[in-house]
Amino acid sequence: MKIILNGSTKEVAADINILQLIETIGLADKPVVIEHNKTAIFPRDYPSINLTDNDQLEIINIAAGG
């Protein structure tokens, strides 16, 4: 299955949810903001949102600093 991740096409497993995706790309332990099909989602909802073909995700890694 193909999704659009931060503007680029990415091939992922057909039965993956958002939590599994961020674990796969190494961001599970990092503070991130995720937009799924142009809607911001809460971290508590990551496991319950299953991805479908052509879903669009924007993942922003939050970094502290100054």
For each residue, the residues with C-beta under 8 A, 3 or more apart:
1: 11 12 13 14 16 51 52 53
2: 9 10 11 12 53 54
3: 9 10 12 51 53 54 55 56 57
4: 7 8 9 10 54 55 56 57
5: 8 9 10 25 57 59
6: 57 58 59
7: 4
8: 4 5
9: 2 3 4 5
10: 2 3 4 5
11: 1 2
12: 1 2 3 16 21 24 51
13: 1 16 20
14: 1
15: 50
16: 1 12 13 20 21 24 50 51
17: 20 21 46 47 48 49 50 51
18: 21 22 34 36 41 45 46 47 49 51 57
19: 22 23 28 46 47
20: 13 16 17 23 24
21: 12 16 17 18 24 25 51 57
22: 18 19 25 27 28 32 34 46 59
23: 19 20 26 27 28
24: 12 16 20 21
25: 5 21 22 59
26: 23
27: 22 23 30 32 59 61
28: 19 22 23
29:
30: 27 61 62
31: 61 62
32: 22 27 59 60 61 62
33: 40 59 60 62
34: 18 22 40 41 46 57 58 59 60
35: 38 39 40 41 57 58 59
36: 18 39 41 49 55 56 57
37: 55 56
38: 35 56
39: 35 36
40: 33 34 35
41: 18 34 35 36 45 46 49
42: 45
43: 46
44:
45: 18 41 42 48 49
46: 17 18 19 22 34 41 43 49
47: 17 18 19
48: 17 45
49: 17 18 36 41 45 46
50: 15 16 17
51: 1 3 12 16 17 18 21 55 57
52: 1 55
53: 1 2 3
54: 2 3 4
55: 3 4 36 37 51 52
56: 3 4 36 37 38
57: 3 4 5 6 18 21 34 35 36 51
58: 6 34 35
59: 5 6 22 25 27 32 33 34 35
60: 32 33 34
61: 27 30 31 32
62: 30 31 32 33
63:
64:
65:
66:
